[in-house]
Amino acid sequence: MFQQFKNIDTAFKHVRLFSLFLIAACVALCGYTIYKSYDIVTETQGRIYILANGKALEAFSAERKDNIPVEGRDHVKMFHHYFFTLHPDDKVIQSNIQKALYLADGSAQKQHDNLRENSYYANIISGNVSQEITIDSIRIDIDEYPFYFRCTAKQKIIRTTSIVTRNLITEGYLRNVSRSDNNPHGFLIERWNILENKDIKSQNR
């Protein structure tokens, strides 16, 4: 009789152990299922399709911090393009300078005012001079905010009788601002400074 009770007790312990193991397995399976479901939903939400010329193109969303180097370099590039691309037409000069000043703070306005006071733009118009810029490199340090940058470029000044090539090096900082039509990258250049702007080559036309 006692042996029978002992067998019942042992069987009950086995059933209880098996039940606990089954419950733990169910909880683990449910947790894994919820995790994978959330992961799949997140991945799906980060994927969009763009219809272009009748074709569906897949695109992926990304965090702002992942795009800082790319967007920052393009922001700096566009600023320098607008600021230094000049032609002997007052409307073209004003249009480009206005676009550039939307991308920078008062330090760029100060450089513009100095050039205007020195009759730089008037001399470009009267001398039929064109000015172009080619960006060589843009380095951005994203380890500290605001983000420091240094831009190296070649400036080409095309006159009636000659073409002068100048080496241009500038530096500044990028600060986050709201995006707009005039500032699509959402950066503002601060403390912009021209470190070097000297002639390196001159050729006759």
Phi and psi in degrees as a GROMACS rama.xvg file:
@    title "Ramachandran Plot"
@    xaxis  label "Phi"
@    yaxis  label "Psi"
@TYPE xy
-64.1962  -35.3073  PHE-2
-62.7522  -36.8294  GLN-3
-66.6938  -42.4624  GLN-4
-63.494  -39.2892  PHE-5
-63.1276  -41.1411  LYS-6
-64.1805  -38.8438  ASN-7
-65.1893  -41.7666  ILE-8
-64.0091  -43.1576  ASP-9
-63.6844  -42.1671  THR-10
-63.8052  -38.2662  ALA-11
-64.9407  -40.3784  PHE-12
-62.9662  -41.3341  LYS-13
-64.4063  -42.8017  HIS-14
-63.9259  -41.0766  VAL-15
-65.1834  -42.6017  ARG-16
-63.211  -43.0751  LEU-17
-64.2053  -39.5523  PHE-18
-64.4452  -43.268  SER-19
-63.1166  -42.7241  LEU-20
-61.5041  -41.8607  PHE-21
-64.8586  -41.7703  LEU-22
-63.7758  -44.3719  ILE-23
-61.6445  -41.0945  ALA-24
-64.5314  -40.1203  ALA-25
-65.2709  -42.871  CYS-26
-62.0205  -44.2  VAL-27
-63.2259  -42.1203  ALA-28
-65.2434  -42.7185  LEU-29
-64.1331  -41.4623  CYS-30
-63.0081  -43.8846  GLY-31
-63.7021  -39.8897  TYR-32
-63.8455  -43.9303  THR-33
-63.8677  -42.2966  ILE-34
-61.976  -47.0188  TYR-35
-65.7057  -37.4222  LYS-36
-63.7114  -44.2902  SER-37
-63.263  -40.2304  TYR-38
-63.6031  -42.6185  ASP-39
-66.9396  -41.8214  ILE-40
-63.3691  -42.8375  VAL-41
-62.5147  -43.3212  THR-42
-64.7395  -39.1773  GLU-43
-67.4514  -39.4956  THR-44
-68.4328  -26.6642  GLN-45
-84.971  6.65735  GLY-46
-121.692  126.694  ARG-47
-128.324  164.396  ILE-48
-122.323  131.699  TYR-49
-111.029  129.797  ILE-50
-92.2731  115.448  LEU-51
-134.745  121.625  ALA-52
53.4974  40.0469  ASN-53
78.8434  4.92459  GLY-54
-116.557  139.066  LYS-55
-89.0325  116.612  ALA-56
-106.538  134.062  LEU-57
-86.9263  135.86  GLU-58
-132.787  156.137  ALA-59
-123.217  140.429  PHE-60
-80.1716  156.942  SER-61
-143.934  158.207  ALA-62
-72.4659  153.332  GLU-63
-56.856  -41.5712  ARG-64
-65.2077  -26.1612  LYS-65
-71.4192  -22.997  ASP-66
-103.118  -0.635603  ASN-67
-57.4363  -48.8935  ILE-68
-61.1306  -41.9502  PRO-69
-68.0627  -51.4272  VAL-70
-66.634  -36.8352  GLU-71
-63.7333  -44.702  GLY-72
-62.7864  -40.9716  ARG-73
-68.1591  -36.2061  ASP-74
-61.815  -47.9587  HIS-75
-63.3096  -41.0739  VAL-76
-61.8127  -46.4755  LYS-77
-66.7397  -38.5797  MET-78
-59.1535  -49.3621  PHE-79
-65.7238  -35.4219  HIS-80
-61.1414  -48.9483  HIS-81
-68.5663  -38.7629  TYR-82
-72.0102  -34.9424  PHE-83
-108.136  -3.21302  PHE-84
-91.3704  106.629  THR-85
-130.908  146.118  LEU-86
-135.723  159.476  HIS-87
-71.6288  59.9687  PRO-88
-147.394  118.719  ASP-89
-60.1436  -36.4371  ASP-90
-69.1294  -38.9482  LYS-91
-65.0909  -43.1873  VAL-92
-62.4326  -48.7142  ILE-93
-62.8181  -38.9692  GLN-94
-64.9363  -45.9851  SER-95
-66.6196  -43.0018  ASN-96
-64.1075  -39.8354  ILE-97
-62.6738  -42.1973  GLN-98
-63.0558  -39.5911  LYS-99
-66.8951  -40.2115  ALA-100
-70.692  -19.9497  LEU-101
-68.5643  -21.3388  TYR-102
-97.4213  -1.5737  LEU-103
-141.431  169.594  ALA-104
-93.7535  -158.508  ASP-105
-65.5841  -16.9566  GLY-106
-65.1387  -35.4975  SER-107
-73.0833  -37.6389  ALA-108
-61.3749  -38.7701  GLN-109
-63.8771  -43.6268  LYS-110
-61.3461  -41.6169  GLN-111
-63.4336  -43.6564  HIS-112
-63.2501  -39.2919  ASP-113
-63.4044  -43.1587  ASN-114
-64.8738  -40.1255  LEU-115
-67.2275  -41.0858  ARG-116
-65.3969  -29.3874  GLU-117
-87.1314  10.5013  ASN-118
61.8697  28.9292  SER-119
-64.5539  -45.9734  TYR-120
-70.7606  -36.8141  TYR-121
-63.7785  -38.1726  ALA-122
-68.5616  -34.0778  ASN-123
-63.5359  -42.4275  ILE-124
-69.9675  -47.3574  ILE-125
-69.2916  -30.0671  SER-126
-95.7837  6.46602  GLY-127
51.4512  50.6317  ASN-128
-100.626  138.115  VAL-129
-113.521  144.847  SER-130
-130.261  129.341  GLN-131
-127.807  160.334  GLU-132
-136.503  141.226  ILE-133
-124.827  121.356  THR-134
-79.0724  126.239  ILE-135
-88.1813  -48.7121  ASP-136
-159.055  151.204  SER-137
-133.873  119.629  ILE-138
-109.439  128.593  ARG-139
-124.01  130.837  ILE-140
-99.2245  107.983  ASP-141
-96.8828  8.88129  ILE-142
-75.4942  -26.9816  ASP-143
-129.264  144.847  GLU-144
-111.117  138.078  TYR-145
-65.8826  156.953  PRO-146
-81.3615  120.054  PHE-147
-75.6039  142.116  TYR-148
-136.795  154.978  PHE-149
-135.255  129.553  ARG-150
-116.044  130.708  CYS-151
-116.847  130.436  THR-152
-148.622  168.466  ALA-153
-114.251  131.329  LYS-154
-110.025  127.681  GLN-155
-113.523  122.238  LYS-156
-109.81  112.715  ILE-157
-101.793  110.746  ILE-158
-104.606  175.77  ARG-159
-62.9747  -35.3179  THR-160
-110.879  -10.7498  THR-161
-153.889  163.881  SER-162
-125.933  120.096  ILE-163
-108.081  130.496  VAL-164
-107.353  130.603  THR-165
-122  148.058  ARG-166
-92.9932  128.946  ASN-167
-123.614  126.621  LEU-168
-129.345  125.355  ILE-169
-129.954  163.391  THR-170
-143.325  164.218  GLU-171
176.355  -168.108  GLY-172
-131.593  148.261  TYR-173
-108.472  127.302  LEU-174
-117.583  142.987  ARG-175
-73.7457  133.86  ASN-176
-138.099  175.253  VAL-177
-69.7125  144.434  SER-178
-74.6758  149.01  ARG-179
-154.616  176.282  SER-180
-63.5897  -32.9168  ASP-181
-83.6262  -17.0074  ASN-182
-141.437  74.9054  ASN-183
-68.6711  -21.1375  PRO-184
-85.0424  -17.2144  HIS-185
73.4579  32.9499  GLY-186
-124.111  156.245  PHE-187
-131.944  128.112  LEU-188
-80.1761  126.926  ILE-189
-119.171  154.492  GLU-190
49.1427  44.2278  ARG-191
-70.8082  132.696  TRP-192
-141.827  136.512  ASN-193
-91.7123  112.549  ILE-194
-82.6804  -36.5831  LEU-195
-151.477  137.743  GLU-196
-154.755  81.6229  ASN-197
-129.166  154.634  LYS-198
-69.6594  137.376  ASP-199
-122.636  -15.8631  ILE-200
-160.492  144.275  LYS-201
-141.413  133.96  SER-202
-136.673  144.754  GLN-203
-80.1453  152.754  ASN-204
